[in-house]
Amino acid sequence: MKKKVFITGGSGLLALNWALEMRDQYTIILGMHKRNVVLSSMDSQYCPLDPIDELTAYLDSTQPDIVIHTAGLTNVEECEANPELAQLVNVNLSENVAKACAKLKITHVHISTDHLFSGDKKLITEEESVAPLNVYAQTKAEAEQRVLDSNPDALIIRTNFYGWGPTYRQSFSDYIFTALSKGDNPTLYQDTFYTPILAGEVARTVHDLIKHHVNGIFNVVGDERLSKYEFGLKMASHFQFDSKLINPGFLADQSLMVRRPFDMSLSNKKTCQLLGRPIGGVDDHLQLLKQQQSKKISQEIMQL
Ligand SMILES: NC(=O)c1ccc[n+]([C@@H]2O[C@H](COP(=O)([O-])OP(=O)(O)OC[C@H]3O[C@@H](n4cnc5c(N)ncnc54)[C@H](OP(=O)(O)O)[C@@H]3O)[C@@H](O)[C@H]2O)c1
């Protein structure tokens, strides 16, 4: 029988891509909050993440084998403007999920971020101490600690992904794709570096990690560090857009934005060594993104 996977934040970018990538191998339940979203071959159910008694009762009756906690307040500017809400959603709800999974002995995956550091080092490993620059990063860093304290068996995944998004939640690749297809001039930063991964590949990699029965922090990112501008150039090339439309810009010039790290790149060495395989570079994953488009997988999400 297929194992049952319950995904919190079920209407979000990662959850939807995760569900589509893994629905043939697992029974998927998308956990909803305010927005209700339905995809074929899976259930969508409202699930309270607070208070903890209701969450525990829900999980006890649903009996998932694996819980993937993707729910969060992910907009950096919104977190800065609403620090109490960011604390509640990113920290308190994550702690609830960790405690409930520990109590019910459910395999628990907590989704964290590459945004936890000051941005003056590249290809950061899992051992590096966090140095958050903003409220989003502070709450995500605190969440990791609370999850580890509440459920030492939890798997914590630091990542930064892209993929086809619904109309109400565009990913970075959607932003570039839409702008270039309309002949607009997106500005992409030359001084911001990261190690992006296709969302579906996060899912595949995490399920491989789960099969190894590991816990603690793992970086699940692509094999290649590049700037956001360079990522845009690669997208233009893969989707046959005119790369000259892309405006090279600098994060350093954006004085009105919340402070962010210039370098968010993570090392995926620990994950790759454990799995005995690479995760894939940007060209590999952009090819997969293009295949998703031609297989119409993208439309299932984009029509939402
Ligand atoms: N996007 C990225 O590139 C990126 C990079 C690094 C790490 N991450 C991490 O990856 C995870 C998933 O990110 P994402 O971009 O897929 O998220 P997203 O698209 O912004 O979706 C967030 C989800 O959280 C739910 N949610 C918000 N408040 C909630 C609450 N109080 N109770 C229950 N659910 C709530 C939302 O439901 P409603 O819409 O119904 O409120 C939505 O389903 C997050 O933990 C994020 O920090 C994201």
The ligand as an ORCA input file, in Angstrom:
! r2SCAN-3c Opt
* xyz 0 1
  N       9.559     30.349     -2.068
  C      10.849     30.142     -1.895
  O      11.635     30.278     -2.817
  C      11.370     29.684     -0.567
  C      12.750     29.732     -0.402
  C      13.267     29.193      0.756
  C      12.441     28.618      1.700
  N      11.101     28.626      1.539
  C      10.266     28.000      2.558
  O       9.502     26.980      1.926
  C       8.214     26.860      2.545
  C       7.130     26.919      1.485
  O       7.221     28.162      0.810
  P       6.205     28.535     -0.380
  O       6.868     29.613     -1.139
  O       5.755     27.307     -1.043
  O       5.007     29.155      0.473
  P       3.772     30.020     -0.070
  O       3.548     29.743     -1.507
  O       3.960     31.407      0.383
  O       2.550     29.365      0.738
  C       2.448     29.485      2.122
  C       1.408     28.523      2.615
  O       1.297     28.656      4.032
  C      -0.091     28.709      4.379
  N      -0.284     29.464      5.616
  C      -0.016     30.767      5.846
  N      -0.384     31.095      7.105
  C      -0.888     29.961      7.667
  C      -1.456     29.662      8.942
  N      -1.579     30.597      9.872
  N      -1.885     28.400      9.179
  C      -1.770     27.449      8.231
  N      -1.254     27.675      7.000
  C      -0.825     28.925      6.725
  C      -0.748     29.402      3.197
  O      -2.146     29.117      3.170
  P      -3.240     30.286      2.863
  O      -2.812     30.879      1.559
  O      -4.545     29.576      2.811
  O      -3.117     31.254      4.011
  C       0.002     28.749      2.034
  O      -0.582     27.516      1.716
  C       8.147     27.972      3.592
  O       8.419     27.417      4.841
  C       9.252     28.931      3.174
  O       9.774     29.611      4.285
  C      10.539     29.178      0.422
*
